[in-house]
Amino acid sequence: MKKVTALILALCLALSLAACGGTKPAAASASAGAAGTSPSANSGKTYKVAMICDSSISDGGWGAACYNGMMDASKKYGWQTAYTDSIDQSAYASAMISYCDLGYDMIFVPGNQYSDAVKQVAADYPKVFFAVLNGGTDLPTKNIDSILPDANQIGSIAGIIAGTMSKSGVIGFIGGMELDTTKSKLANFESAAKVLNPSIKAVSAYAGSFSDTAKGMELAASMINEKADVFFGDASAVDSGARQAIDKANNGTVKIIDIGQPSDLLGQNPCVACSVVTDNAGMLGLCMKAVEDGSFGNKVVTGDLANGCVYLGAFNNAIIDSATQAKITDAVKKLQAGTFGK
């Protein structure tokens, strides 16, 4: 019965992808990627990867960064691509099953919240490979790998910027869900800021969503009322809403700033002072290479300052002067060396 249901889902996906909002057919993605790439030199086969995402790939934040990472890695390795975005938790497993039945080699999911669905589907499709961004260290199996950027370093880099830049002594953090990685980012955001300014206060809140832009605006406005003047978020489209509220409060003169992630968001909003960048393409590319050479599975693919998959983005020169930039850069170098705060 399970197999019949899966086949029905696959047929429905193949017939209706073009009509469904937030979903693109494999052929459409493949045609764009094929222009600059070629099948794997190892086998002559053209591999296919699909991304399942509960946020939008055009959210200007997490969803967009993860989608772009998949596209960049696919271009490098010559993989065809597809995606399904803006879906509810109840649809995670069925969307994955549909791509499995359509012959996709890898399913990429950008968050630990997909782990239960991944384990369920991966057990029924042992020849399909699953790459879980921010997956737990206990998640990998013979066909599941976790991709794990260093959340402690990401939070600490943001905390260094906030501790250096805050004039009010209040900094704000907005999370989407209370995931372990998000909680780690918050803890290190606060602790790193306090290394530079022991009296600093961090205010934080969780939106309960990665897509509620209005909630981001609401939470940011509330924190601005509490005098927060530096913001950092881990909530995708919610962060975009927060930046809208910050820009509105600034009213043309930037006094309240935002730290972007996971891509370099410099120029997206006037309030963006700098970003903490995660090279999702580099880490996902390692998973693609492992699929091609037969070494995929039972691994945690890590990203950090040491291997360049986590790094400090470009500075907004209109907001951060050269002396402050040098101070932040020096502190990040100490973080990489293990001497920050010691």
N, C-alpha and C positions, 0 to 999 in steps of 0.2 A: 504493500500500500504506500509506503514511504517513497519507493522508487517511482510509482505511478504519479504521485503528487508532485515529485520533483520534476518529472518530465513535462507535466502539464504546466508547471511554473516556468520552465525553460521555454516552452512553446509560446506562452503568453508574453514573456519578456521579449523574445525574438520578434513577435508580431507588433508589439505595442511600444517599444522603447522610444521611438521617434515622437510618439504622441504624448508621452508622460512627462510632466514638468520635472526638471532636475535630473533627467536620465539621458545618456547619449549612447547610441549603438556602437558596437565595436568597429563596424566598418567606417563610421565617420571619423573616429579617433585614429584608426589605422592609416587612413589615407593621408592624414596630416603628418604622421610620424614616418611613413614610408618614404617620403620625399628625400629625407636626409639620412636614412639609415638603411641597413641591409641585414639579412638574416645572420644569426650567430655563425661565426667562423668555425666554431667547434663542431657543429652538427649539420649546418645547412638549413636548420629549422628556424622558422620565425615564431618566437614565443609570444604569449599574450598575458597581460596583467590587467586586472580590473580592481578599481578602488570603490569600496563601500563607505559612505560618509553620512553622518547624521546632520552635519552642517552643510552650508552651501559652498561650492568651489569659487563663488564670486563674493565671499563675505569680507574680503580684504584682510583676512586674518588667518586663523588656523586651517580652515578648509581650503582656502586658496593656496596657502604655502604647501600643504601636503599634496594637493593636486599638481602644482607646479613641480614639486620634487619628483613625483611619479613621471611626469612628462619629460623632465630633464634626464632622469635615469634611463627612461625608455628610449630616448633619442640616442643616448650614448651606446646602449646595448642592442638597439635594433628591435625592440619589442613593440608589439601592437598594444593599444590601450583602450579601455572603456571605463566608465564610472557610473555610479548611481549615488546621487547626493540628496540631502534634505529628507532622509527617511527616518521613520520612527523606530524605536528599539524593537518593536514587535516584528519589523520587517528585515532585521539584520540577517537572520538565518536563511529566509526564503530568497533574499537577493543573492546571497553567496551561493546557494544551491543552484540557482538559475545560471550563474556564470560557470559553475563547475560543469553543469550539464551541457553548456555551450562550448566546452573544450578549453577553457582558460587554464593556463599553467599555474598562475599565482593569483591569490586574492590578497590585496593590500588594505589593511584597516588602520586608520589613524587614531588609535586610542585604546586604552585598557578596558573601556566600557564594552568593547566588542568581544572580549575574551571568552565569555561563556558560549556565545553563538559560534565562535571560531572552533572551540573544542568540540562542540556538537557536530558541526559540519565536517571538520577535518577527520573525525573518526570514521565517517561514512565515505569520505573521498581521499583515501590514502595516497593517491597519485597526484593530488593537487597540493600546492605549497601555499602556506599562509604566513604572511609577514605582518606582525602586529606592532605598530609604533607605540612606544610607551608600555609595551607588554611587561608583565611581571617576570622575574628571574626564574620562577618555577613553572612558567607557561610552556616553554619549548618541548616539542616531541619530535619524532622522526620527520614530520611534515609541517611543523610550526616553529618559526623563529621569532624571538622578540627583538625589536629595534629599540634601543634604550639610550636616548640622549641623557647626559648627566644633569638631572633636574636640580641637584644641589648647586652645581656650577652655574646653571642658568639663573636660578634665583639669586645667587651670590653676585653675579655680574650686575644684575638689575639693582640689587641692594647697594652696590658700590656707587652706581650712578646716582641713585636716590639719596644716599647718605652724603654724597658730595654736593648735590645740587639743591637739596631742600633748604629753603629759607625760613619756612614756618615751623619746621621741626615735626611736621605731620606728613606721612606718606600713605598712599592708598593702594590696596590690592583687591582686584575683583577676579574671582574664580568662577568657572562654569559649574562644575560638579566637584564634590569632595573626593576626588581621586587621590591616590597616594602620591602621584607625581606632582599634582597641583599643590597638595599640602606641603610637600618638600620644597617646592619653589617659594611658597609663602614663608615658611620657616627660615629659609636661607636669605630671602629678600630682607626680612626684618633683622636677622642677626648680622648680616654683612653691613647693613646701614648703620647699625649700632656700634660697629667697630670704628666707624668714622665719626659718628655723632652719638655718644652713649645716651643722650637725653631724647633721642628721636622716638616718635610714637607711630606705630603702624595701625591703621584702621583697615578692616577687611570685611568682605561679604561674598557669599556665593549666590549666583543668579538662579541656580537650579536648571540651567539651560545653556546651550552653546549658540543659540540662534535668536534669542530674544533681544533685539537691538534696543527696544524701548526700556527694557529692564536695565541694560547697561547705562543708558542715559539717566535713569532714575537713581541708580546706585552711585554713579559718579557725582551727580548733583548733590546728593546727601553728604558724600565725603568732602566735597568742596565746602559745604556749609560747616564741616568740622575742621576746616582750614588745611586740608590736604593739598599740597602743591606739586607733588610728584606721584604719578600713577604707573602701575604695572599690572597687566592682566594676563589671565590664562583661560580665556573664555570665548575665543573666536569672534563671531558676529557681535556678541555682547560687548567685547572690547571696542568694536567699531562704534557702537552706541555711546560708550564712555568717552571716546575721543570727540564725538560730536558735542557732547555736553561740555567737555573741557574747552573746545574751540568757542562755543557760545559764551561761556563764562569769561574767557579771555577778551572777547569783543575786540579783536584786532591787535591787541598787545599781549604777547605771550608771557604770562607770569606763572601759569600752571602748565606743567609739561607731562608728556606720556613717554614711556619706554616701550617700544614695540617688540613683538616676537610672533612667530618663530622665524619670519623672514625679515629682511631689511626694509622697514616701512618708511624710511626717510623720504619726505615729500608727499606722503599720502595725506597727512593732516598737518596744519601749521604747528600744532602742539608737539609733534614727535621730535624729541631731542636726539634720540639714539635708539638702537635696537639690539637685542640679544638674538643672534642668528643661529639657527640649527640647520645644518646641511642634510636635509632629509634625502636629497638625491644621492649624496655620497653613500649614506647608509643603506638605502634601498638598492642602490647599484650593487653593493656587496652581496645582497640577497639574490639578485638576478644572476650574478656571476656564479654563485653557489648552486643555483638551479641548473645552470648550463653545464657546470663541471661535476655535478652529482654529489656535492658536499653539503647541500642544504639540510638543515634539521638539527635539533638538539643544541642550538646555540643562542647566545645573546649577543647581538651586534651592537656595539657600544659607540657613542659619539661624545667627544669631550674636547677641551682646549688642546690637549696633547696631540690628537690626531686631526685637529682642524675642523671637526664636524660640529663644534660649538665655538662661536667666536663673537667678539665685540663688533657691532656694525659701525657704519659711518656716522660721524657726528654732524649735527646741524650747527654749522658755524655761526648762524645768526642767533643761536640760543646759548651755545657753550663756547666760551673763549678758549684760546690756545693753552693758557696756563691750567685751566680746569680740565681740558682734554688730556693734558699730560699727566695730571694727577690721577684721573680715572684709568688711563692706560697703564700707568705704573702699578696701580693697585690690582688690575686684572693680571698683569704679569706675575705679581706676587701670589695671586690665587692659583695660577697655573703651576708655580714653583712649590706651592704648599706652605708658603711663609706668610700669607695674608692673615692678619690678626694675631700673629705670634711674635 
